[in-house]
Amino acid sequence: MEIRPIFASLRKHRIPALLIVLEIALACAVLCNAVFMISQRVNDIRLPSAIDEQGLVTVTLRGTDDKLVGSEIPRNLAALRGIAGVQQVAITSSLPLSTNNWGWSFGVNADSVIANQKNINVSLYFIGESGDKALGLHMLQGRFFNADELADSKFDTAPLPETHAVVMTHAAAENFWPGQSALGKTIYSKPYYYTVVGVVEDVLRPNISTTNTRKSYDAVYFPMSAAGSKGALSYYILRGAPQDRDRIMREAEQKLAELNPGAVAKGQIYVDIREKYFANMSSMAWMLVLVCVVMLAVTAFGIVGLTSFWVGQRRRQIGIRRAVGATRRHIMQYFQTENLLLTTAGVVVGMGLAFGINVYLMQHYEMSRMPWYYLPGGALALWLLGQASVFGPAQKAASVPPVVATRSV
Amino acid sequence: MFAYYLDLALRSLKQNRVLTALMVLAMGLGIGASMTTLTVFHLLSGDPLPGRSGQLFYPQVDPTPTAAPALPGNMNYIDAVNLWQARRADRQAIMVGGNVKTKAAQAGSRPMSLHTLATTADFFPMFGVRFTQGNAWTAADDLAKARVAVISRSASDRLFHGEGGLGQSIRLGQWNFRVIGVIDDWRPTPHFYELDRESYGDGDEVFIPFLTSRDLAELGITGYSLNCYGNTMDDLHLENQPCLWLNFWVELDSPAKAQAYRQFLDNYAREQQALGRYVQAGSPRTALPSVMQWLDQNGVVPSDVSLKSWIALGFLLVCLMNTTGLLLVKFLRRTTEISVRRALGASRQQIFLQCLVEAVIVGMAGGVLGLLLALAGLWGIRHTPADYADLAHLDLPMFAATFAISLVVSLVAGLLPAWRACHIAPALQLKVI
């Protein structure tokens, strides 16, 4: 395929050619960055959390009398256990992604106090009997709390529990003691200290940072007795089959409201908690998808419009070429090659622009560096788009009969 | 003449419907997408209290032992009460929120969890809160730890089923409060005075005197973010604990007063250092940001929202180029017609204007389409669970801006093609005919 005539013709249509190149460049730049942002959002939304999210139902009960919870919690749990389809019932202080965060900083030395800069901030979950089974925690090492630890743990005046046992996530253990087994080691916040009795697979914190996902899993579990919980235990959790969860949620909320007329009961299925937490992110991702699709459509319209115009303008030339022996294929190839050249120019500029935009976003927003393969990916998408949109007009051009050349002007 | 251009433009647009439709569609999509995101950006980055926010400031001091790069976002009890009692600003108020179990005091009413704000008397006049019934409490009530409450209209509807509730009693936790005022529903956007709660959430529903809330510490009104910088032995009675949990706002009516307050704050911090309460070395740091500065410092507008606006603008630019290309093609296709008009005496300027009129018609049609798309987009946003979802409405300035933008965009898109069209050499083209 000879490309010199194409250059010659493009030189005559500099401005429209330049416009299409710029449009493709801009589309390529926006596309690369938008797709990268979408992938980041999707990664965040899909952050794994090792609990049984599908089957989990929670009812929060607020406004109970702290002096009575010792008898009320066991009574409420027993009532919830009676709901059909409920496999496990427990109580805890908060749930992953519930935004109800209770944080504290611990160190690994016996003299660590809370204000130590080197301490590691973790989210605290307080949990009652069979909480591991109700949440569906996966023990990696050691054990969950035994009956004594659960019964003896209570709050005194401090916001830390009077116990010495703790279960932590694998990620937290790695942060405290990199490369070592955490089992049997101790974390400190003077005068409190807690010895690790078990390590569980990573569970998300109630609030996570979108910039530093390494810290998203720094959570620890403490045992807590109903009587000593001082109102900290307000999330009743029920585990059942996923298809039963809506019914279980309604019945559990109703039951707790009946049993505790003075308190406020609110039921939720866990998947809704997760969805609500990531709602802004998923709406952002959808909006980006929409923008990408529409932008590609608009770019395609532009190419179709411009090429159609060129085809109309060159009917006579096409006729002459056909008359002197060019086949339909030749004519098609002419327009396809022309489009390939324009798109190539566009994506070369576009990849540079995409890189520049990414650098700008990294400086001004919490954005990480775009992996290199997004650039050729965007280029490929626009090449394909260009070829697809030029196909119709090129075919129209190819169908110009040679006889056009013989018509008088 | 203008009517004639209009007629010509319409004829030309009708001649090639597909191309016209493509241009209008491209413009409409570009304008629709950018107006949707810009409207959200405009709503979220707006002034929460227009006309008032310039006089409101958020004093910051740093009682913590370790110097973090940013000053603390909240105050501890001692500093907040000291500054409040100093009364060196025109108005000043302490505030802290919490979810409190509330019900109407009469028997049989169901409890509900309401956003409750413990604050001091100046809160209402300082923020210009409008009362529909009754009044705020007084500074004397603050000191007397009176059991009085102001409720919002929506809270009064829920608690008293539309009977107002003025003079009635409500029960917070296990204590009765007398309702002395009902305010119109008040929801500054963003929720600037207490950012620890979701920034664009509902307004507060129950207001009680701050010192009363400390008297009844079991109510648990300790803010939505408790940040302690030392060992704490009690998380309800926070008066003497090393914890940052209170918001403190002041009103300063003139720049001179703001300057004087800055000085006062600085002196206060030095005095606290001399007393040994502030243990950081070096001269103590203080700050007095205004409302808008405070929102800016806290990065309240979700960065996603401003990112979206950038992307939508990039998209609009793609649409603009697209329209320019198509308009160019369209005008150049009519070279013969233009040449005839030129030969018959039309000046370049007239051809130029004629082409621009055509571009503007396309732009306006695109603007109307864009407006419809923006309305659809905002409808979509209202149905997402984002905490600002229900705010997404097109207001009058944004409505006007849509048309201003479409006019500007279409003029910009039309300039180059029109300029090319009016520079067609008539003789050359006429020869061909």
Interface residues (C-beta under 8 A of the other chain):
Chain A: I15 P16 L19 I20 L22 E23 L26 A27 A29 V30 N33 A34 M37 R62 G63 D66 V113 I114 A115 Q117 T157 A158 P159 S189 K190 G231 G262 A263 V264 K266 E275 K276 A279 N280 M281 S283 M284 M287 L288 L290 V291 V294 M295 A297 V298 T299 F301 G302 V304 G305 L306 F309 G312 Q313 L361 Y365 E366 V409
Chain B: L19 L22 L25 A26 L29 G30 A33 T37 P65 T66 N99 K101 P111 M112 S113 G173 E218 G220 C228 Y229 G230 N231 T232 M233 D234 D235 P302 S303 D304 S306 L307 K308 I311 A312 G314 F315 L317 V318 C319 M321 N322 T324 G325 L326 L328 V329 K330 L332 R333 I381 T384 P385 A386 D387 L416 R420 V432
